[in-house]
Amino acid sequence: MTIAKSADGTMPLHRAAGPLALIRGIYDYLGRLPLGVLQLLARLAVAGVFWRSGLTKIASWDQTVALFQDEYQVPLLPPDIAALLGTALELTCPVLLFFGVASRLGALGLLGMTFVIEAFVYPNNWPEHLTWATLLLIVLTRGPGPISLDHLIETRLFNR
């Protein structure tokens, strides 16, 4: 073990040698990945899932309405209205997330949709829904990050 002084020279720092130092170095290196990169990847990953689903729905509207009638069976809404709302969310919210504009609103919309899918449509698909919800909660609670139009707008508007 080697002893070094802290940056201000007052307190000794202990540095472990060997495998622990290597592990610590790897952790420190990984910790340098900017949060903004993770926020961007979270937005893009979950946006891609819902966008592709929305494109599938508009490819054949009759099949989509039949799917909502026969398989999804969302409670309280007629199948045609549920299909329209679901498709609208799947085609607008991912665009918001992709560009990072009104990102929290987009994340909230898809988080609500994820809840409905989990609670009423595919309750046994919780591992996939938990993945989507986690990515959406990152955006909802931490924002879209610095690589977003939201950040640019906020910076210009509030001179931050």
N, CA and C atoms as an extended XYZ file, in Angstrom:
480
Properties=species:S:1:pos:R:3:atomname:S:1:resname:S:1:resid:I:1 pbc="F F F"
N         0.854       -1.174        0.000 N   MET     1
C         0.000        0.000        0.000 CA  MET     1
C         0.898        1.235        0.000 C   MET     1
N         0.534        2.216       -0.817 N   THR     2
C         1.295        3.455       -0.867 CA  THR     2
C         0.469        4.549       -0.221 C   THR     2
N         1.168        5.499        0.315 N   ILE     3
C         0.491        6.624        0.959 CA  ILE     3
C         0.834        7.885        0.179 C   ILE     3
N        -0.184        8.635       -0.161 N   ALA     4
C        -0.001        9.899       -0.858 CA  ALA     4
C        -0.751       10.966       -0.090 C   ALA     4
N        -0.409       12.207       -0.341 N   LYS     5
C        -1.109       13.307        0.326 CA  LYS     5
C        -2.271       13.782       -0.538 C   LYS     5
N        -3.317       14.274        0.119 N   SER     6
C        -4.461       14.809       -0.609 CA  SER     6
C        -4.039       16.058       -1.369 C   SER     6
N        -4.926       16.543       -2.214 N   ALA     7
C        -4.624       17.686       -3.075 CA  ALA     7
C        -4.160       18.900       -2.278 C   ALA     7
N        -4.725       19.100       -1.087 N   ASP     8
C        -4.305       20.253       -0.287 CA  ASP     8
C        -3.089       19.940        0.584 C   ASP     8
N        -2.611       18.678        0.533 N   GLY     9
C        -1.391       18.288        1.229 CA  GLY     9
C        -1.537       18.036        2.706 C   GLY     9
N        -2.751       17.998        3.223 N   THR    10
C        -2.926       17.865        4.669 CA  THR    10
C        -3.245       16.458        5.133 C   THR    10
N        -3.945       15.694        4.350 N   MET    11
C        -4.413       14.398        4.815 CA  MET    11
C        -3.853       13.293        3.936 C   MET    11
N        -3.298       12.255        4.548 N   PRO    12
C        -2.778       11.168        3.716 CA  PRO    12
C        -3.905       10.380        3.065 C   PRO    12
N        -3.685        9.977        1.829 N   LEU    13
C        -4.625        9.133        1.102 CA  LEU    13
C        -4.002        7.747        0.982 C   LEU    13
N        -4.790        6.725        1.204 N   HIS    14
C        -4.302        5.360        1.086 CA  HIS    14
C        -4.769        4.803       -0.250 C   HIS    14
N        -3.845        4.273       -0.986 N   ARG    15
C        -4.191        3.685       -2.274 CA  ARG    15
C        -3.899        2.199       -2.216 C   ARG    15
N        -4.913        1.419       -2.543 N   ALA    16
C        -4.748       -0.026       -2.553 CA  ALA    16
C        -4.008       -0.431       -3.825 C   ALA    16
N        -3.196       -1.430       -3.689 N   ALA    17
C        -2.460       -1.944       -4.839 CA  ALA    17
C        -3.125       -3.228       -5.317 C   ALA    17
N        -2.864       -3.609       -6.546 N   GLY    18
C        -3.346       -4.877       -7.063 CA  GLY    18
C        -4.745       -4.822       -7.613 C   GLY    18
N        -5.497       -5.936       -7.455 N   PRO    19
C        -6.829       -6.048       -8.064 CA  PRO    19
C        -7.821       -4.987       -7.583 C   PRO    19
N        -7.738       -4.622       -6.320 N   LEU    20
C        -8.668       -3.596       -5.817 CA  LEU    20
C        -8.433       -2.258       -6.494 C   LEU    20
N        -7.193       -1.931       -6.725 N   ALA    21
C        -6.878       -0.678       -7.417 CA  ALA    21
C        -7.394       -0.726       -8.851 C   ALA    21
N        -7.260       -1.865       -9.498 N   LEU    22
C        -7.756       -2.016      -10.869 CA  LEU    22
C        -9.273       -1.847      -10.917 C   LEU    22
N        -9.977       -2.501      -10.007 N   ILE    23
C       -11.435       -2.395       -9.948 CA  ILE    23
C       -11.846       -0.954       -9.673 C   ILE    23
N       -11.158       -0.321       -8.726 N   ARG    24
C       -11.460        1.077       -8.391 CA  ARG    24
C       -11.241        1.977       -9.611 C   ARG    24
N       -10.170        1.721      -10.340 N   GLY    25
C        -9.866        2.495      -11.547 CA  GLY    25
C       -10.936        2.328      -12.610 C   GLY    25
N       -11.425        1.107      -12.780 N   ILE    26
C       -12.497        0.847      -13.750 CA  ILE    26
C       -13.768        1.576      -13.336 C   ILE    26
N       -14.129        1.505      -12.059 N   TYR    27
C       -15.314        2.205      -11.565 CA  TYR    27
C       -15.190        3.710      -11.790 C   TYR    27
N       -14.022        4.257      -11.469 N   ASP    28
C       -13.800        5.690      -11.671 CA  ASP    28
C       -13.930        6.059      -13.140 C   ASP    28
N       -13.373        5.228      -14.013 N   TYR    29
C       -13.447        5.486      -15.454 CA  TYR    29
C       -14.894        5.451      -15.940 C   TYR    29
N       -15.637        4.426      -15.522 N   LEU    30
C       -17.044        4.315      -15.922 CA  LEU    30
C       -17.874        5.471      -15.373 C   LEU    30
N       -17.523        5.967      -14.211 N   GLY    31
C       -18.237        7.072      -13.588 CA  GLY    31
C       -18.085        8.383      -14.339 C   GLY    31
N       -17.162        8.430      -15.277 N   ARG    32
C       -16.950        9.660      -16.057 CA  ARG    32
C       -17.909        9.790      -17.238 C   ARG    32
N       -18.667        8.726      -17.531 N   LEU    33
C       -19.633        8.805      -18.622 CA  LEU    33
C       -20.680        9.848      -18.253 C   LEU    33
N       -20.848       10.868      -19.065 N   PRO    34
C       -21.794       11.935      -18.713 CA  PRO    34
C       -23.230       11.427      -18.624 C   PRO    34
N       -23.958       11.916      -17.637 N   LEU    35
C       -25.360       11.563      -17.461 CA  LEU    35
C       -26.162       11.918      -18.705 C   LEU    35
N       -25.786       12.999      -19.381 N   GLY    36
C       -26.495       13.416      -20.590 CA  GLY    36
C       -26.497       12.353      -21.674 C   GLY    36
N       -25.432       11.574      -21.765 N   VAL    37
C       -25.377       10.489      -22.753 CA  VAL    37
C       -26.393        9.411      -22.377 C   VAL    37
N       -26.465        9.089      -21.104 N   LEU    38
C       -27.430        8.084      -20.648 CA  LEU    38
C       -28.864        8.572      -20.847 C   LEU    38
N       -29.103        9.850      -20.609 N   GLN    39
C       -30.443       10.404      -20.813 CA  GLN    39
C       -30.828       10.348      -22.294 C   GLN    39
N       -29.889       10.658      -23.168 N   LEU    40
C       -30.154       10.576      -24.603 CA  LEU    40
C       -30.463        9.140      -25.012 C   LEU    40
N       -29.656        8.198      -24.550 N   LEU    41
C       -29.878        6.794      -24.909 CA  LEU    41
C       -31.203        6.276      -24.368 C   LEU    41
N       -31.578        6.694      -23.165 N   ALA    42
C       -32.874        6.286      -22.593 CA  ALA    42
C       -34.014        6.797      -23.477 C   ALA    42
N       -33.919        8.068      -23.892 N   ARG    43
C       -34.963        8.633      -24.750 CA  ARG    43
C       -35.064        7.895      -26.067 C   ARG    43
N       -33.932        7.664      -26.710 N   LEU    44
C       -33.935        7.031      -28.031 CA  LEU    44
C       -34.389        5.576      -27.966 C   LEU    44
N       -33.957        4.858      -26.942 N   ALA    45
C       -34.301        3.437      -26.826 CA  ALA    45
C       -35.799        3.231      -26.694 C   ALA    45
N       -36.407        3.947      -25.779 N   VAL    46
C       -37.839        3.739      -25.545 CA  VAL    46
C       -38.667        4.365      -26.666 C   VAL    46
N       -38.200        5.458      -27.241 N   ALA    47
C       -38.919        6.068      -28.368 CA  ALA    47
C       -38.977        5.095      -29.538 C   ALA    47
N       -37.888        4.383      -29.792 N   GLY    48
C       -37.851        3.434      -30.902 CA  GLY    48
C       -38.868        2.314      -30.766 C   GLY    48
N       -39.041        1.825      -29.552 N   VAL    49
C       -40.004        0.744      -29.306 CA  VAL    49
C       -41.420        1.191      -29.656 C   VAL    49
N       -41.819        2.347      -29.130 N   PHE    50
C       -43.188        2.817      -29.343 CA  PHE    50
C       -43.407        3.310      -30.772 C   PHE    50
N       -42.400        3.941      -31.371 N   TRP    51
C       -42.527        4.428      -32.747 CA  TRP    51
C       -42.784        3.266      -33.704 C   TRP    51
N       -42.009        2.192      -33.575 N   ARG    52
C       -42.202        1.032      -34.455 CA  ARG    52
C       -43.597        0.432      -34.268 C   ARG    52
N       -44.068        0.406      -33.047 N   SER    53
C       -45.409       -0.110      -32.787 CA  SER    53
C       -46.469        0.773      -33.439 C   SER    53
N       -46.284        2.080      -33.371 N   GLY    54
C       -47.232        2.999      -34.003 CA  GLY    54
C       -47.254        2.854      -35.515 C   GLY    54
N       -46.077        2.661      -36.122 N   LEU    55
C       -46.015        2.464      -37.572 CA  LEU    55
C       -46.737        1.188      -37.988 C   LEU    55
N       -46.615        0.161      -37.172 N   THR    56
C       -47.319       -1.092      -37.453 CA  THR    56
C       -48.832       -0.872      -37.426 C   THR    56
N       -49.273       -0.070      -36.476 N   LYS    57
C       -50.717        0.166      -36.341 CA  LYS    57
C       -51.284        0.929      -37.533 C   LYS    57
N       -50.560        1.903      -38.064 N   ILE    58
C       -51.106        2.666      -39.190 CA  ILE    58
C       -50.946        1.928      -40.519 C   ILE    58
N       -50.172        0.864      -40.535 N   ALA    59
C       -50.001        0.092      -41.772 CA  ALA    59
C       -51.303       -0.568      -42.194 C   ALA    59
N       -52.117       -0.978      -41.219 N   SER    60
C       -53.408       -1.575      -41.535 CA  SER    60
C       -54.385       -1.209      -40.425 C   SER    60
N       -55.155       -0.163      -40.674 N   TRP    61
C       -56.038        0.345      -39.632 CA  TRP    61
C       -57.127       -0.661      -39.247 C   TRP    61
N       -57.666       -1.373      -40.209 N   ASP    62
C       -58.701       -2.369      -39.902 CA  ASP    62
C       -58.161       -3.451      -38.971 C   ASP    62
N       -56.949       -3.910      -39.237 N   GLN    63
C       -56.333       -4.915      -38.362 CA  GLN    63
C       -56.067       -4.346      -36.967 C   GLN    63
N       -55.694       -3.078      -36.913 N   THR    64
C       -55.427       -2.438      -35.627 CA  THR    64
C       -56.692       -2.381      -34.781 C   THR    64
N       -57.793       -1.943      -35.370 N   VAL    65
C       -59.058       -1.875      -34.626 CA  VAL    65
C       -59.471       -3.276      -34.186 C   VAL    65
N       -59.289       -4.257      -35.050 N   ALA    66
C       -59.615       -5.647      -34.685 CA  ALA    66
C       -58.737       -6.123      -33.531 C   ALA    66
N       -57.475       -5.729      -33.539 N   LEU    67
C       -56.562       -6.094      -32.457 CA  LEU    67
C       -57.034       -5.506      -31.132 C   LEU    67
N       -57.464       -4.260      -31.153 N   PHE    68
C       -57.969       -3.624      -29.936 CA  PHE    68
C       -59.291       -4.251      -29.493 C   PHE    68
N       -60.071       -4.722      -30.446 N   GLN    69
C       -61.352       -5.341      -30.115 CA  GLN    69
C       -61.166       -6.755      -29.577 C   GLN    69
N       -60.322       -7.548      -30.220 N   ASP    70
C       -60.223       -8.971      -29.888 CA  ASP    70
C       -59.147       -9.311      -28.856 C   ASP    70
N       -58.014       -8.620      -28.920 N   GLU    71
C       -56.904       -9.006      -28.042 CA  GLU    71
C       -56.665       -8.011      -26.906 C   GLU    71
N       -56.538       -6.731      -27.214 N   TYR    72
C       -56.195       -5.747      -26.184 CA  TYR    72
C       -57.339       -5.513      -25.213 C   TYR    72
N       -58.533       -5.318      -25.712 N   GLN    73
C       -59.734       -5.119      -24.900 CA  GLN    73
C       -59.516       -4.147      -23.731 C   GLN    73
N       -59.107       -2.942      -24.081 N   VAL    74
C       -58.894       -1.903      -23.073 CA  VAL    74
C       -60.242       -1.553      -22.448 C   VAL    74
N       -60.333       -1.556      -21.117 N   PRO    75
C       -61.625       -1.273      -20.484 CA  PRO    75
C       -62.029        0.196      -20.636 C   PRO    75
N       -63.321        0.429      -20.622 N   LEU    76
C       -63.948        1.750      -20.633 CA  LEU    76
C       -63.915        2.478      -21.973 C   LEU    76
N       -63.162        1.972      -22.942 N   LEU    77
C       -63.087        2.648      -24.241 CA  LEU    77
C       -63.507        1.708      -25.359 C   LEU    77
N       -64.284        2.206      -26.300 N   PRO    78
C       -64.588        1.392      -27.480 CA  PRO    78
C       -63.290        1.117      -28.247 C   PRO    78
N       -63.199       -0.026      -28.923 N   PRO    79
C       -61.958       -0.398      -29.610 CA  PRO    79
C       -61.442        0.640      -30.603 C   PRO    79
N       -62.336        1.290      -31.353 N   ASP    80
C       -61.866        2.269      -32.335 CA  ASP    80
C       -61.259        3.501      -31.668 C   ASP    80
N       -61.839        3.931      -30.549 N   ILE    81
C       -61.296        5.085      -29.805 CA  ILE    81
C       -59.980        4.698      -29.137 C   ILE    81
N       -59.925        3.518      -28.532 N   ALA    82
C       -58.690        3.048      -27.893 CA  ALA    82
C       -57.574        2.922      -28.932 C   ALA    82
N       -57.902        2.408      -30.110 N   ALA    83
C       -56.904        2.274      -31.179 CA  ALA    83
C       -56.392        3.639      -31.613 C   ALA    83
N       -57.301        4.585      -31.750 N   LEU    84
C       -56.910        5.940      -32.160 CA  LEU    84
C       -56.017        6.592      -31.112 C   LEU    84
N       -56.408        6.518      -29.855 N   LEU    85
C       -55.614        7.115      -28.777 CA  LEU    85
C       -54.246        6.443      -28.650 C   LEU    85
N       -54.244        5.121      -28.665 N   GLY    86
C       -52.980        4.386      -28.546 CA  GLY    86
C       -52.026        4.704      -29.686 C   GLY    86
N       -52.550        4.725      -30.892 N   THR    87
C       -51.727        5.013      -32.059 CA  THR    87
C       -51.218        6.451      -32.026 C   THR    87
N       -52.070        7.374      -31.624 N   ALA    88
C       -51.653        8.777      -31.525 CA  ALA    88
C       -50.519        8.945      -30.523 C   ALA    88
N       -50.641        8.286      -29.387 N   LEU    89
C       -49.562        8.352      -28.389 CA  LEU    89
C       -48.274        7.742      -28.935 C   LEU    89
N       -48.402        6.605      -29.629 N   GLU    90
C       -47.216        5.918      -30.141 CA  GLU    90
C       -46.531        6.673      -31.273 C   GLU    90
N       -47.235        7.574      -31.914 N   LEU    91
C       -46.622        8.324      -33.013 CA  LEU    91
C       -46.220        9.751      -32.632 C   LEU    91
N       -46.762       10.289      -31.549 N   THR    92
C       -46.370       11.647      -31.149 CA  THR    92
C       -45.336       11.661      -30.028 C   THR    92
N       -45.543       10.870      -29.000 N   CYS    93
C       -44.618       10.888      -27.861 CA  CYS    93
C       -43.190       10.486      -28.242 C   CYS    93
N       -42.982        9.481      -29.083 N   PRO    94
C       -41.610        9.163      -29.482 CA  PRO    94
C       -40.911       10.304      -30.227 C   PRO    94
N       -41.659       11.071      -30.992 N   VAL    95
C       -41.062       12.221      -31.686 CA  VAL    95
C       -40.589       13.249      -30.657 C   VAL    95
N       -41.411       13.488      -29.641 N   LEU    96
C       -41.020       14.405      -28.567 CA  LEU    96
C       -39.751       13.915      -27.881 C   LEU    96
N       -39.686       12.624      -27.607 N   LEU    97
C       -38.502       12.068      -26.953 CA  LEU    97
C       -37.280       12.113      -27.864 C   LEU    97
N       -37.461       11.795      -29.127 N   PHE    98
C       -36.340       11.780      -30.071 CA  PHE    98
C       -35.663       13.146      -30.147 C   PHE    98
N       -36.470       14.188      -30.295 N   PHE    99
C       -35.910       15.532      -30.412 CA  PHE    99
C       -35.646       16.175      -29.056 C   PHE    99
N       -36.176       15.576      -28.008 N   GLY   100
C       -35.965       16.135      -26.680 CA  GLY   100
C       -36.714       17.444      -26.496 C   GLY   100
N       -37.939       17.499      -27.015 N   VAL   101
C       -38.773       18.690      -26.840 CA  VAL   101
C       -40.071       18.255      -26.157 C   VAL   101
N       -40.437       18.954      -25.097 N   ALA   102
C       -41.560       18.533      -24.248 CA  ALA   102
C       -41.360       17.073      -23.843 C   ALA   102
N       -40.130       16.761      -23.522 N   SER   103
C       -39.730       15.372      -23.244 CA  SER   103
C       -40.452       14.765      -22.059 C   SER   103
N       -40.601       15.540      -21.020 N   ARG   104
C       -41.270       15.004      -19.823 CA  ARG   104
C       -42.730       14.695      -20.119 C   ARG   104
N       -43.364       15.520      -20.931 N   LEU   105
C       -44.742       15.265      -21.333 CA  LEU   105
C       -44.814       13.985      -22.167 C   LEU   105
N       -43.902       13.821      -23.102 N   GLY   106
C       -43.847       12.606      -23.911 CA  GLY   106
C       -43.604       11.373      -23.057 C   GLY   106
N       -42.687       11.495      -22.100 N   ALA   107
C       -42.404       10.371      -21.208 CA  ALA   107
C       -43.625       10.031      -20.357 C   ALA   107
N       -44.317       11.045      -19.884 N   LEU   108
C       -45.511       10.814      -19.065 CA  LEU   108
C       -46.593       10.100      -19.871 C   LEU   108
N       -46.798       10.524      -21.120 N   GLY   109
C       -47.792        9.869      -21.979 CA  GLY   109
C       -47.484        8.396      -22.192 C   GLY   109
N       -46.222        8.092      -22.487 N   LEU   110
C       -45.846        6.695      -22.726 CA  LEU   110
C       -45.813        5.888      -21.431 C   LEU   110
N       -45.511        6.548      -20.325 N   LEU   111
C       -45.547        5.856      -19.035 CA  LEU   111
C       -46.986        5.459      -18.699 C   LEU   111
N       -47.929        6.348      -18.966 N   GLY   112
C       -49.349        6.014      -18.763 CA  GLY   112
C       -49.774        4.873      -19.659 C   GLY   112
N       -49.326        4.910      -20.900 N   MET   113
C       -49.661        3.837      -21.829 CA  MET   113
C       -49.057        2.512      -21.370 C   MET   113
N       -47.831        2.558      -20.886 N   THR   114
C       -47.171        1.354      -20.371 CA  THR   114
C       -47.958        0.776      -19.198 C   THR   114
N       -48.453        1.651      -18.329 N   PHE   115
C       -49.256        1.191      -17.200 CA  PHE   115
C       -50.529        0.484      -17.678 C   PHE   115
N       -51.204        1.080      -18.653 N   VAL   116
C       -52.434        0.473      -19.182 CA  VAL   116
C       -52.124       -0.892      -19.809 C   VAL   116
N       -51.045       -0.963      -20.580 N   ILE   117
C       -50.672       -2.240      -21.209 CA  ILE   117
C       -50.386       -3.285      -20.140 C   ILE   117
N       -49.642       -2.894      -19.114 N   GLU   118
C       -49.289       -3.847      -18.048 CA  GLU   118
C       -50.514       -4.267      -17.245 C   GLU   118
N       -51.340       -3.309      -16.887 N   ALA   119
C       -52.477       -3.600      -16.005 CA  ALA   119
C       -53.607       -4.337      -16.702 C   ALA   119
N       -53.870       -4.017      -17.974 N   PHE   120
C       -55.078       -4.533      -18.611 CA  PHE   120
C       -54.851       -5.435      -19.829 C   PHE   120
N       -53.693       -5.360      -20.445 N   VAL   121
C       -53.511       -6.082      -21.700 CA  VAL   121
C       -52.568       -7.278      -21.539 C   VAL   121
N       -51.342       -7.015      -21.123 N   TYR   122
C       -50.343       -8.092      -20.985 CA  TYR   122
C       -49.703       -8.046      -19.595 C   TYR   122
N       -50.433       -8.448      -18.558 N   PRO   123
C       -49.893       -8.359      -17.194 CA  PRO   123
C       -48.693       -9.277      -16.940 C   PRO   123
N       -48.528      -10.307      -17.722 N   ASN   124
C       -47.385      -11.209      -17.518 CA  ASN   124
C       -46.126      -10.722      -18.228 C   ASN   124
N       -46.211       -9.611      -18.928 N   ASN   125
C       -45.074       -9.077      -19.657 CA  ASN   125
C       -44.346       -8.003      -18.849 C   ASN   125
N       -44.410       -8.111      -17.522 N   TRP   126
C       -43.876       -7.074      -16.655 CA  TRP   126
C       -42.374       -6.826      -16.816 C   TRP   126
N       -41.527       -7.826      -17.138 N   PRO   127
C       -40.104       -7.480      -17.284 CA  PRO   127
C       -39.850       -6.455      -18.407 C   PRO   127
N       -40.532       -6.626      -19.520 N   GLU   128
C       -40.382       -5.674      -20.623 CA  GLU   128
C       -40.983       -4.319      -20.254 C   GLU   128
N       -42.133       -4.328      -19.626 N   HIS   129
C       -42.785       -3.082      -19.230 CA  HIS   129
C       -41.974       -2.353      -18.162 C   HIS   129
N       -41.343       -3.096      -17.281 N   LEU   130
C       -40.488       -2.481      -16.265 CA  LEU   130
C       -39.284       -1.798      -16.911 C   LEU   130
N       -38.757       -2.404      -17.956 N   THR   131
C       -37.652       -1.784      -18.702 CA  THR   131
C       -38.109       -0.461      -19.312 C   THR   131
N       -39.255       -0.473      -19.991 N   TRP   132
C       -39.783        0.758      -20.589 CA  TRP   132
C       -40.029        1.809      -19.507 C   TRP   132
N       -40.669        1.393      -18.421 N   ALA   133
C       -41.005        2.331      -17.349 CA  ALA   133
C       -39.744        2.947      -16.742 C   ALA   133
N       -38.703        2.153      -16.587 N   THR   134
C       -37.455        2.668      -16.018 CA  THR   134
C       -36.857        3.747      -16.914 C   THR   134
N       -36.789        3.480      -18.213 N   LEU   135
C       -36.254        4.472      -19.151 CA  LEU   135
C       -37.110        5.744      -19.150 C   LEU   135
N       -38.417        5.568      -19.121 N   LEU   136
C       -39.318        6.724      -19.116 CA  LEU   136
C       -39.228        7.506      -17.808 C   LEU   136
N       -39.042        6.807      -16.700 N   LEU   137
C       -38.895        7.491      -15.415 CA  LEU   137
C       -37.599        8.291      -15.342 C   LEU   137
N       -36.553        7.815      -16.000 N   ILE   138
C       -35.308        8.592      -16.063 CA  ILE   138
C       -35.587        9.937      -16.722 C   ILE   138
N       -36.292        9.913      -17.839 N   VAL   139
C       -36.597       11.154      -18.557 CA  VAL   139
C       -37.560       12.024      -17.744 C   VAL   139
N       -38.573       11.407      -17.169 N   LEU   140
C       -39.574       12.155      -16.415 CA  LEU   140
C       -38.962       12.831      -15.186 C   LEU   140
N       -38.116       12.115      -14.459 N   THR   141
C       -37.594       12.649      -13.196 CA  THR   141
C       -36.300       13.443      -13.344 C   THR   141
N       -35.478       13.107      -14.332 N   ARG   142
C       -34.183       13.779      -14.489 CA  ARG   142
C       -34.130       14.699      -15.708 C   ARG   142
N       -35.162       14.631      -16.535 N   GLY   143
C       -35.203       15.469      -17.722 CA  GLY   143
C       -34.519       14.796      -18.892 C   GLY   143
N       -34.564       15.452      -20.052 N   PRO   144
C       -34.027       14.856      -21.270 CA  PRO   144
C       -32.518       14.967      -21.393 C   PRO   144
N       -31.899       15.782      -20.553 N   GLY   145
C       -30.455       15.948      -20.599 CA  GLY   145
C       -30.025       17.089      -21.504 C   GLY   145
N       -28.720       17.345      -21.530 N   PRO   146
C       -28.199       18.491      -22.283 CA  PRO   146
C       -28.240       18.312      -23.802 C   PRO   146
N       -28.408       17.076      -24.272 N   ILE   147
C       -28.476       16.829      -25.712 CA  ILE   147
C       -29.950       16.762      -26.098 C   ILE   147
N       -30.610       17.921      -26.021 N   SER   148
C       -32.044       17.980      -26.291 CA  SER   148
C       -32.441       19.406      -26.635 C   SER   148
N       -33.550       19.513      -27.342 N   LEU   149
C       -34.096       20.844      -27.628 CA  LEU   149
C       -34.626       21.491      -26.350 C   LEU   149
N       -35.153       20.695      -25.437 N   ASP   150
C       -35.609       21.239      -24.155 CA  ASP   150
C       -34.481       21.996      -23.463 C   ASP   150
N       -33.302       21.413      -23.451 N   HIS   151
C       -32.150       22.038      -22.804 CA  HIS   151
C       -31.772       23.333      -23.525 C   HIS   151
N       -31.771       23.283      -24.849 N   LEU   152
C       -31.444       24.475      -25.634 CA  LEU   152
C       -32.456       25.588      -25.379 C   LEU   152
N       -33.731       25.244      -25.369 N   ILE   153
C       -34.782       26.231      -25.122 CA  ILE   153
C       -34.651       26.808      -23.720 C   ILE   153
N       -34.445       25.945      -22.740 N   GLU   154
C       -34.308       26.404      -21.357 CA  GLU   154
C       -33.093       27.314      -21.209 C   GLU   154
N       -32.002       26.954      -21.866 N   THR   155
C       -30.788       27.764      -21.799 CA  THR   155
C       -31.024       29.148      -22.397 C   THR   155
N       -31.702       29.204      -23.536 N   ARG   156
C       -31.972       30.489      -24.215 CA  ARG   156
C       -32.996       31.326      -23.447 C   ARG   156
N       -34.039       30.665      -22.944 N   LEU   157
C       -35.102       31.383      -22.267 CA  LEU   157
C       -34.684       31.942      -20.920 C   LEU   157
N       -33.942       31.130      -20.183 N   PHE   158
C       -33.607       31.517      -18.798 CA  PHE   158
C       -32.147       31.912      -18.640 C   PHE   158
N       -31.425       32.027      -19.758 N   ASN   159
C       -30.014       32.436      -19.734 CA  ASN   159
C       -29.173       31.631      -18.752 C   ASN   159
N       -29.367       30.312      -18.762 N   ARG   160
C       -28.599       29.452      -17.854 CA  ARG   160
C       -27.364       28.970      -18.526 C   ARG   160
